[in-house]
Amino acid sequence: MKRYNKYYFISDLKDSIADFLDESTFEDNQDIYEEMHQFINEQIEHEIIYYHDCWIICMTEGNSDFHIEQTGEKAKDITELAYWTLWDIVEESIDYHLETKKIKETL
Protein backbone atom coordinates (compact mmCIF):
# COMPACT_ATOMS: atom_id res chain seq x y z
CA MET A 1 0.00 0.00 0.00
CA LYS A 2 1.19 3.49 -0.81
CA ARG A 3 1.80 5.64 2.29
CA TYR A 4 1.48 9.34 2.93
CA ASN A 5 4.63 11.12 4.09
CA LYS A 6 3.53 13.67 6.69
CA TYR A 7 7.12 14.78 7.25
CA TYR A 8 7.46 15.82 3.62
CA PHE A 9 4.13 17.66 3.89
CA ILE A 10 5.27 19.56 7.02
CA SER A 11 8.66 20.37 5.46
CA ASP A 12 6.99 21.68 2.31
CA LEU A 13 4.48 23.64 4.40
CA LYS A 14 7.29 25.28 6.41
CA ASP A 15 9.02 26.36 3.20
CA SER A 16 5.74 27.72 1.83
CA ILE A 17 5.05 29.61 5.07
CA ALA A 18 8.53 31.15 4.97
CA ASP A 19 7.95 32.33 1.40
CA PHE A 20 4.50 33.63 2.34
CA LEU A 21 5.88 35.62 5.29
CA ASP A 22 8.71 37.06 3.18
CA GLU A 23 6.23 38.28 0.58
CA SER A 24 3.60 39.62 3.00
CA THR A 25 3.14 42.75 5.06
CA PHE A 26 0.99 42.75 8.16
CA GLU A 27 -0.44 45.68 10.08
CA ASP A 28 -0.76 43.95 13.45
CA ASN A 29 -0.63 40.55 15.19
CA GLN A 30 -4.29 39.85 14.43
CA ASP A 31 -3.59 40.14 10.71
CA ILE A 32 -0.73 37.65 11.03
CA TYR A 33 -2.88 35.06 12.82
CA GLU A 34 -5.79 35.34 10.39
CA GLU A 35 -3.57 35.36 7.31
CA MET A 36 -1.51 32.40 8.52
CA HIS A 37 -4.62 30.42 9.39
CA GLN A 38 -6.06 31.11 5.94
CA PHE A 39 -2.74 30.27 4.25
CA ILE A 40 -2.44 26.92 6.06
CA ASN A 41 -6.09 26.19 5.24
CA GLU A 42 -5.40 26.78 1.54
CA GLN A 43 -2.27 24.60 1.61
CA ILE A 44 -4.23 21.74 3.18
CA GLU A 45 -7.00 22.12 0.62
CA HIS A 46 -4.47 22.00 -2.21
CA GLU A 47 -2.89 18.89 -0.68
CA ILE A 48 -6.18 16.98 -0.58
CA ILE A 49 -7.61 18.26 -3.85
CA TYR A 50 -4.62 18.26 -6.19
CA TYR A 51 -1.77 16.23 -4.79
CA HIS A 52 -2.76 13.21 -2.74
CA ASP A 53 -5.38 10.54 -2.42
CA CYS A 54 -7.50 11.34 0.64
CA TRP A 55 -7.88 7.64 1.50
CA ILE A 56 -4.10 7.22 1.63
CA ILE A 57 -3.73 10.25 3.92
CA CYS A 58 -6.38 8.95 6.33
CA MET A 59 -5.31 5.31 6.30
CA THR A 60 -1.62 6.18 6.83
CA GLU A 61 -2.56 8.25 9.87
CA GLY A 62 -5.00 5.63 11.17
CA ASN A 63 -8.17 7.66 10.63
CA SER A 64 -10.74 5.27 9.24
CA ASP A 65 -13.80 5.70 11.47
CA PHE A 66 -14.66 9.20 10.09
CA HIS A 67 -14.55 10.71 13.58
CA ILE A 68 -13.08 14.22 13.62
CA GLU A 69 -11.31 14.81 16.93
CA GLN A 70 -11.23 18.60 16.57
CA THR A 71 -15.01 18.94 16.14
CA GLY A 72 -16.30 15.79 17.82
CA GLU A 73 -18.42 15.09 14.75
CA LYS A 74 -18.38 12.56 11.93
CA ALA A 75 -16.88 13.62 8.61
CA LYS A 76 -19.37 13.88 5.75
CA ASP A 77 -16.90 12.42 3.27
CA ILE A 78 -13.30 11.28 2.89
CA THR A 79 -12.18 14.74 1.77
CA GLU A 80 -13.39 16.31 5.01
CA LEU A 81 -11.71 13.56 7.05
CA ALA A 82 -8.43 14.06 5.14
CA TYR A 83 -8.65 17.82 5.69
CA TRP A 84 -8.95 17.41 9.48
CA THR A 85 -6.29 14.70 9.47
CA LEU A 86 -3.84 17.16 7.91
CA TRP A 87 -4.86 19.89 10.39
CA ASP A 88 -4.04 17.44 13.16
CA ILE A 89 -0.60 16.86 11.61
CA VAL A 90 -0.01 20.63 11.45
CA GLU A 91 -1.08 21.14 15.07
CA GLU A 92 1.08 18.22 16.20
CA SER A 93 4.08 19.73 14.41
CA ILE A 94 3.48 23.18 15.91
CA ASP A 95 3.18 21.70 19.41
CA TYR A 96 6.38 19.69 18.91
CA HIS A 97 8.35 22.73 17.76
CA LEU A 98 7.05 24.90 20.61
CA GLU A 99 8.01 22.25 23.17
CA THR A 100 11.44 21.82 21.59
CA LYS A 101 11.95 25.58 21.72
CA LYS A 102 11.00 25.68 25.43
CA ILE A 103 13.39 22.84 26.21
CA LYS A 104 16.26 24.55 24.37
CA GLU A 105 15.55 27.82 26.20
CA THR A 106 15.74 26.12 29.60
CA LEU A 107 19.04 24.38 28.83
C-alpha positions in Angstrom: 0.0 0.0 0.0 1.2 3.5 -0.8 1.8 5.6 2.3 1.5 9.3 2.9 4.6 11.1 4.1 3.5 13.7 6.7 7.1 14.8 7.2 7.5 15.8 3.6 4.1 17.7 3.9 5.3 19.6 7.0 8.7 20.4 5.5 7.0 21.7 2.3 4.5 23.6 4.4 7.3 25.3 6.4 9.0 26.4 3.2 5.7 27.7 1.8 5.1 29.6 5.1 8.5 31.2 5.0 8.0 32.3 1.4 4.5 33.6 2.3 5.9 35.6 5.3 8.7 37.1 3.2 6.2 38.3 0.6 3.6 39.6 3.0 3.1 42.7 5.1 1.0 42.7 8.2 -0.4 45.7 10.1 -0.8 43.9 13.5 -0.6 40.6 15.2 -4.3 39.9 14.4 -3.6 40.1 10.7 -0.7 37.7 11.0 -2.9 35.1 12.8 -5.8 35.3 10.4 -3.6 35.4 7.3 -1.5 32.4 8.5 -4.6 30.4 9.4 -6.1 31.1 5.9 -2.7 30.3 4.2 -2.4 26.9 6.1 -6.1 26.2 5.2 -5.4 26.8 1.5 -2.3 24.6 1.6 -4.2 21.7 3.2 -7.0 22.1 0.6 -4.5 22.0 -2.2 -2.9 18.9 -0.7 -6.2 17.0 -0.6 -7.6 18.3 -3.9 -4.6 18.3 -6.2 -1.8 16.2 -4.8 -2.8 13.2 -2.7 -5.4 10.5 -2.4 -7.5 11.3 0.6 -7.9 7.6 1.5 -4.1 7.2 1.6 -3.7 10.3 3.9 -6.4 9.0 6.3 -5.3 5.3 6.3 -1.6 6.2 6.8 -2.6 8.3 9.9 -5.0 5.6 11.2 -8.2 7.7 10.6 -10.7 5.3 9.2 -13.8 5.7 11.5 -14.7 9.2 10.1 -14.5 10.7 13.6 -13.1 14.2 13.6 -11.3 14.8 16.9 -11.2 18.6 16.6 -15.0 18.9 16.1 -16.3 15.8 17.8 -18.4 15.1 14.7 -18.4 12.6 11.9 -16.9 13.6 8.6 -19.4 13.9 5.7 -16.9 12.4 3.3 -13.3 11.3 2.9 -12.2 14.7 1.8 -13.4 16.3 5.0 -11.7 13.6 7.0 -8.4 14.1 5.1 -8.6 17.8 5.7 -9.0 17.4 9.5 -6.3 14.7 9.5 -3.8 17.2 7.9 -4.9 19.9 10.4 -4.0 17.4 13.2 -0.6 16.9 11.6 0.0 20.6 11.5 -1.1 21.1 15.1 1.1 18.2 16.2 4.1 19.7 14.4 3.5 23.2 15.9 3.2 21.7 19.4 6.4 19.7 18.9 8.3 22.7 17.8 7.1 24.9 20.6 8.0 22.2 23.2 11.4 21.8 21.6 11.9 25.6 21.7 11.0 25.7 25.4 13.4 22.8 26.2 16.3 24.6 24.4 15.6 27.8 26.2 15.7 26.1 29.6 19.0 24.4 28.8 
